[in-house]
Amino acid sequence: MLTGWTSPDQAAALPVAVLLPLLGCCAVLLLRNRPGARETASVISGVSLAAVVLSLWPVAGEGLRFQLWAWLPGLSLELALEPLGLLFATVAAVLWPVATVYAAGYLRAEQDPAQARFFVFYAATIAAAMWIALSANLVTLLIGYEVMTLATWPLVAHKGGAKARRGARTYVVVLLATSIGLLLPAIVWTWQLAGSTDFRPGGLLTGHAGSGVLTLLFALYLFGLGKAALMPVHRWLPAAMVAPTPVSALLHAVAVVKAGVFAVLKVTVYVFGLDTLRMSGAAEPMGWVAAFTLLAAGVVAIRSDDLKRRLAYSTISQLAYIVLAATLAHRVAAAGGALHLVTHAVGKITLFLCAGAIAVTTGKTRVSELDGLGRAMPWTFAAFVIASLSIAGLPPLGGTWSKWLLVQGAADAGQPVLIGVMMVGSLLSIGYLAPIPVRAYFRPPVGNADHGEARMSVLLPLVVTALACVALFLAADVVIGPLSMTLGEP
């Protein structure tokens, strides 16, 4: 059933964006015994999805809606188009085919025996990401959120063995416990207060609750959205590092954690409203939780020798910037948080692709083992340097502008202490990322370093995403501009 659209063809693109990855799942199953055809079908599905999602940008502000099912007043399954959701959909859709090419090369190099199963659940995760990005209300979002958890669970356990099963168990228990125990009650409470679960410009709860209720409800949402990895509900993320590196890239950059911080921004803007949060002060306590997470995760990252664990805690720290932006309840900060969702996605997928290229080529997974590898793998470590500088917020990389807007938003909100927290967080990011290429380039190699770069299907995607870090510095306004329709002019 179509509601509120002037063009049925445009509205139909919303469910198509969800269905395309599911068709990719079916294609992989049908071609499971033909590796080349199976991987080609996955890439075609990804490119097709990217084309559909990018085609929606010219109509991002027209308020398109596609109702799937309505069963009670204020409760329905419905898809809708708005710039913030389309931004997340674009990140997932554009990075999916790049990650698929990489995953195909990586799994072949590993001689993985369950590649077809991997690509089925990979595509299912992207379908869940599209559903979340295009959700018109909290109920629709919750369903996609839970499906994503269940679709990624087999990917985390993909390697098999006791360690993988233990990591997958921690992953699914923490995420389901937080969503069912905290997020679901928050949604029910919101429905009781406002009589609806729809995302509304200006905030669904505006005028329906006092500051005390808003403070408690905001905390329930932010902890209930466990994929945002706020401490102390963050342990699922390092536990999930038992998964193959392409899964880690999916978790950290393409879909899972980005679904968490996207949902935080979406709830902040459309359920609470920036003005309501700012005037009530309801977001301030969670701002300090985000600040603590930002700094504590950075310290743990510095102390971690395992490369993927270091990158995992880096992700926790960097996600906290986006949550902190939401708690500032300021338009400039929210715009910075949305831009950081993009710049971190591109930078972090590059870092994980580099880590995977190193592991699959040399077998080395610890920072202390990387001495001298920069001479044997110059392209891989050059990409690592570029992504690291972007995540630290240094020019001329995309992360410069997101960090700048976050600091500016904190200044406009009158929060000098949080500006200091952000600055220290950037110094910590240099502290845990810079030693990796320094060891690789400037220390003598240990043992045999004649292996050279990874195969081209592994190397090319990480070079492309590194170049995207540079492109985002030059074209950040392309991301920020459309968000003015959602956040208001800064």
LINMOSUL-V60102 format. One record per run of one state. SS is the DSSP state (a for helix, b for strand, c for the rest). FROM is the first residue (numbers start at 1). LEN is the number of residues. Records with the same first field share a line. If there is no record, write none. Layout:
SS->FROM-LEN  FROM-LEN
This chain:
c->1-1  3-5  31-4  56-1  60-5  73-2  81-2  111-4  134-1  136-1  157-4  195-3  199-12  225-1  229-6  243-2  255-1  273-1  281-3  304-2  329-2  363-3  370-3  377-1  393-6  413-3  443-13  475-1  488-3
b->2-1  65-8  75-6  135-1  137-1  198-1  306-1  366-1
a->8-23  35-21  57-3  83-28  115-19  138-19  161-34  211-14  226-3  235-8  245-10  256-17  274-7  284-20  307-22  331-32  367-3  373-4  378-15  399-14  416-27  456-19  476-12
